[in-house]
Amino acid sequence: MRNCIVTSGVWLRVWLLALQGARRMSVARYLLLPMVLLCASGCSSMKDWMMPQGVKLDWTSVAMSVAPGANRDFPLAIDLVFVSDETLAQRLTNMTSREWFAVRESLRKTYPETLEFESLEIAPGESLTQSGKRWSGRRVAAALVFADYFSEGNHLARLESLKGRLHVEFGATDFSVTASEK
């Protein structure tokens, strides 16, 4: 990071000196700034600003329905998880839902900048639809849904590549996710 700041400082001084010398050449002045930005893009923070990482979510709505009698007729805990770090995303996709629900609070404290999740609980026979606008446009390495079923299994799905209307159907012991275009 220090090298990035030093490099940016050097380029800023070069740009200011060139700008002073190019006062009479207004075209050169306007071409100089893009050249400085391109050269400074070797700095990781500048790269992130100019070329953001991750997939941009494009959801119009997210509908979730729990089948009658699902999860032994007990309410189902559901987490929508948003991860902006690729390494953490890989770690989470290798977890089962049981593991996720056991460590989610400690992960939130450990990764406050790169991990967010929203928790819901839906009773069997109920459904919930939320506007996708609250998530659309967000860049993520992964968007996941975990369901805390009584039954064994991963109970995990990746959502970041889906577009339009998402429908998550929670069955008796597992769930599926479908998407339809806007």
C-alpha positions as CSV (number, residue, x, y, z in Angstrom):
1,M,0.0,0.0,0.0
2,R,2.9,2.4,0.8
3,N,4.3,1.9,-2.6
4,C,1.0,2.7,-4.1
5,I,0.8,6.0,-2.2
6,V,4.4,6.9,-3.1
7,T,3.8,6.0,-6.8
8,S,0.5,8.0,-6.8
9,G,2.3,11.0,-5.2
10,V,5.1,10.9,-7.8
11,W,2.5,10.8,-10.6
12,L,0.6,13.6,-9.1
13,R,3.7,15.8,-9.0
14,V,4.6,14.9,-12.6
15,W,1.1,15.7,-13.6
16,L,1.1,19.1,-11.8
17,L,4.5,20.1,-13.3
18,A,3.3,19.1,-16.8
19,L,0.1,21.0,-16.3
20,Q,2.0,24.1,-15.4
21,G,4.2,23.8,-18.5
22,A,1.2,23.0,-20.7
23,R,-1.0,26.0,-19.7
24,R,-0.8,27.3,-23.3
25,M,-1.5,23.9,-24.7
26,S,-5.0,23.2,-23.5
27,V,-5.4,20.0,-25.5
28,A,-2.3,18.5,-23.9
29,R,-3.7,19.4,-20.5
30,Y,-6.9,17.3,-21.1
31,L,-4.9,14.4,-22.5
32,L,-2.5,14.3,-19.6
33,L,-5.0,13.3,-16.9
34,P,-6.2,10.1,-18.6
35,M,-2.6,9.1,-19.2
36,V,-1.7,9.6,-15.5
37,L,-4.8,7.6,-14.5
38,L,-3.8,4.8,-16.8
39,C,-0.2,4.7,-15.5
40,A,-1.4,4.8,-11.9
41,S,-3.8,1.9,-12.5
42,G,-0.9,-0.4,-11.4
43,C,-2.0,0.6,-7.9
44,S,-4.5,-2.0,-6.6
45,S,-6.8,0.6,-5.1
46,M,-6.9,2.5,-8.4
47,K,-7.6,-0.8,-10.2
48,D,-10.5,-1.6,-7.9
49,W,-11.9,1.9,-8.5
50,M,-11.5,1.7,-12.3
51,M,-12.4,-1.9,-12.8
52,P,-14.5,-3.2,-9.9
53,Q,-14.3,-6.9,-9.1
54,G,-17.2,-9.4,-8.8
55,V,-20.5,-10.0,-10.5
56,K,-23.1,-7.2,-10.6
57,L,-26.4,-8.6,-9.2
58,D,-29.5,-8.0,-11.5
59,W,-32.6,-9.2,-9.6
60,T,-36.1,-7.7,-10.0
61,S,-37.6,-9.8,-7.1
62,V,-36.8,-12.7,-4.8
63,A,-39.7,-14.9,-4.0
64,M,-39.4,-17.6,-1.3
65,S,-42.0,-20.2,-0.5
66,V,-41.9,-23.0,2.0
67,A,-44.0,-26.1,1.2
68,P,-46.7,-27.2,3.8
69,G,-45.1,-29.7,6.1
70,A,-41.6,-28.8,5.1
71,N,-38.8,-29.1,7.7
72,R,-41.0,-31.4,9.9
73,D,-43.6,-28.6,10.0
74,F,-41.2,-26.2,11.8
75,P,-40.3,-22.7,10.6
76,L,-37.2,-22.7,8.3
77,A,-34.3,-20.4,9.0
78,I,-32.9,-18.9,5.8
79,D,-29.9,-16.7,5.2
80,L,-29.1,-14.7,2.1
81,V,-25.3,-14.2,2.1
82,F,-23.3,-11.7,0.1
83,V,-19.5,-12.1,-0.1
84,S,-17.2,-9.6,-1.8
85,D,-14.0,-11.7,-1.3
86,E,-13.3,-14.6,-3.7
87,T,-11.3,-16.6,-1.1
88,L,-14.0,-16.3,1.5
89,A,-16.7,-17.2,-1.1
90,Q,-14.8,-20.4,-1.8
91,R,-14.7,-21.2,1.9
92,L,-18.4,-20.6,2.3
93,T,-19.4,-22.7,-0.7
94,N,-17.6,-25.7,0.8
95,M,-19.6,-25.4,4.0
96,T,-22.9,-27.2,4.8
97,S,-25.8,-25.1,6.1
98,R,-25.3,-26.6,9.5
99,E,-21.7,-25.4,9.6
100,W,-22.7,-22.0,8.3
101,F,-25.4,-21.4,10.9
102,A,-22.9,-22.5,13.7
103,V,-20.2,-20.0,12.6
104,R,-22.0,-17.1,10.9
105,E,-21.8,-14.6,13.7
106,S,-18.1,-15.2,14.2
107,L,-17.5,-14.9,10.5
108,R,-19.5,-11.6,10.4
109,K,-17.2,-10.2,13.1
110,T,-14.0,-11.6,11.4
111,Y,-15.0,-10.3,7.9
112,P,-17.1,-7.1,8.5
113,E,-16.0,-5.5,5.2
114,T,-16.5,-8.5,2.9
115,L,-19.4,-10.5,4.4
116,E,-23.1,-9.5,4.8
117,F,-26.1,-11.6,5.4
118,E,-29.8,-11.2,5.9
119,S,-31.7,-13.7,8.1
120,L,-35.3,-14.8,7.6
121,E,-37.6,-17.4,9.1
122,I,-40.5,-18.6,7.1
123,A,-43.2,-21.0,8.4
124,P,-44.3,-24.0,6.3
125,G,-47.1,-23.1,3.9
126,E,-46.0,-19.4,3.8
127,S,-44.3,-17.4,1.2
128,L,-42.5,-14.0,1.0
129,T,-41.6,-11.8,-2.0
130,Q,-39.0,-9.0,-1.7
131,S,-38.0,-6.4,-4.3
132,G,-34.7,-7.2,-5.9
133,K,-33.9,-3.5,-6.1
134,R,-32.4,-3.7,-2.6
135,W,-29.7,-6.0,-3.9
136,S,-29.5,-5.1,-7.6
137,G,-26.3,-3.3,-8.7
138,R,-24.3,-4.7,-5.8
139,R,-21.0,-6.4,-6.8
140,V,-20.3,-9.7,-5.2
141,A,-17.9,-12.6,-5.5
142,A,-20.8,-14.8,-4.4
143,A,-24.4,-14.5,-3.4
144,L,-25.6,-17.6,-1.5
145,V,-28.7,-18.9,0.2
146,F,-28.4,-21.3,3.2
147,A,-31.4,-23.1,4.7
148,D,-31.3,-24.6,8.2
149,Y,-33.2,-27.9,7.6
150,F,-33.4,-30.6,10.3
151,S,-32.4,-33.1,7.6
152,E,-28.7,-33.7,6.6
153,G,-27.4,-32.0,3.5
154,N,-25.6,-29.0,2.1
155,H,-28.8,-26.9,1.7
156,L,-26.9,-24.2,-0.1
157,A,-27.3,-22.5,-3.5
158,R,-25.3,-19.9,-5.4
159,L,-27.4,-17.0,-6.8
160,E,-25.0,-14.4,-8.3
161,S,-25.3,-15.7,-11.9
162,L,-29.1,-15.6,-11.9
163,K,-31.0,-12.6,-13.4
164,G,-34.5,-11.3,-13.2
165,R,-37.1,-12.8,-10.9
166,L,-35.7,-15.4,-8.5
167,H,-37.9,-18.0,-7.0
168,V,-36.6,-20.2,-4.1
169,E,-38.9,-23.2,-3.4
170,F,-38.2,-24.9,-0.1
171,G,-39.5,-28.4,-0.1
172,A,-39.8,-31.0,2.6
173,T,-36.0,-31.7,2.9
174,D,-34.2,-29.5,0.4
175,F,-34.8,-26.5,-1.9
176,S,-34.4,-25.3,-5.5
177,V,-33.8,-22.0,-7.1
178,T,-35.1,-20.8,-10.5
179,A,-35.0,-17.5,-12.3
180,S,-37.2,-16.0,-15.0
181,E,-36.2,-13.0,-17.1
182,K,-37.5,-9.6,-16.2
